[in-house]
Amino acid sequence: MAASFRTALLTAGLLLLLPGMAAAQSAPTPEGKKLFMGKTCVACHGRDGSKAIQMYPHVAGLDAAYTLRQMDEIASGERLSGNDARGYPRTQGMKDIMHLVSAEERKAIADWLSTLPAPKPAAQPADAERVAKGKALYEANECVACHGADGKEPQAEMPALGGQKRDYIALQIKEIRDGIRKNGMSESMVPFAQKLNDEQADLVADYLAQVDRSQK
């Protein structure tokens, strides 16, 4: 009797699980995700665009129009970067790949990435004093006008900066300030970036990198 009862419970449990399992198995993989994996974007930007390596940015949860524009302008050579430790432009690898990605495919990737949650900030943020100084600089230099409070709510086609990688943020501020990166709307940032020396750029990056944009 007890054995029969246990069998009945197991059977009922399996029946409850099966619809969910079937739905998970039948859910199609988004086209943008297929392309992100197949075109090797994952190699630099990490799984679901949230685990970027080296000096590359996290790309999950960014505005689709902004992401698409970066892909297009890296492909065309309009967006440039400084050299990596080997002496190659940091954008060169992506430029080579983008020529193998059609306009429709780029849009699908950008649209998919925009639906994903932003990555969580680094586990070990900068100390409180550096974060406070960075926040003060961010606000005093009117960064909020384009990128929003705490870098969370940018204007259209502007990147959200909250929770982005610290070293990437600092590098972009410096390269825009120094005239290395000139694409898109980055030129509008030059007067503000020129007010920051290297240490101040690092402080702003310390502040923005610890912002949690993963929970909306």
C-alpha positions, 0 to 999 in steps of 0.5 A: 500500500505504502509503495503504491502511494509513493509511486502515485506521488512520483507519477503526479510530480512528473506530470506536473514537471513535464509541461514546464520541461517541454516548454523549456525544450521547445522555446526557440533560441532568439536569432540575436543570441544565435548570431552573438554566439556564432559570430564569436561576439561571446569570445570578447564580451562574454556569455550574454554580453555580461562577462567581457574580458580584458578591456572590452565592455559589457554589452548586455542591457544597452540601448539597441540603437547605440549598440548598432551604431557602434557595430556599424562605426567600428566596421566602417573604421569611423570608431577608432581606439588606441592600441592594446599591449600587442600594438594593435588597435583594440577595435581591430578584431571586431572590425574584422568580424563585423565585415562578416555580419550583415546589417540585418544580423547586426540589428538582431544582435543589438535588439537581443542584447537590449532585452537582457539585464545589465550585469551586476557590478564588480564584487570588489568596488573601489573604496568609499572615498574614491566613489564619493569623489567620482560621484561629485566629479560626475555631477559637477561635469554634467555627465548626468545630462546625457548619461542620466543619474548614476549612469542609469537612464541615458538619452537616446542613443547614449550608453548607460554607464552604471555597472560598466567595467571600471577600466573600460569607462576610464579608457573611453573618457581618456580616448575621447578627451585625447581625440582618439575616439571621435565617432558618433556623439562622442565629440559632444563629450570632448569639452567635458572630458577635457576637464578631467585629468587621468586621476579624475577620469579614474575616479569617475570610473570607480564611481560608475562601475559600482552602480547596480543597474541589474535590477530595474 
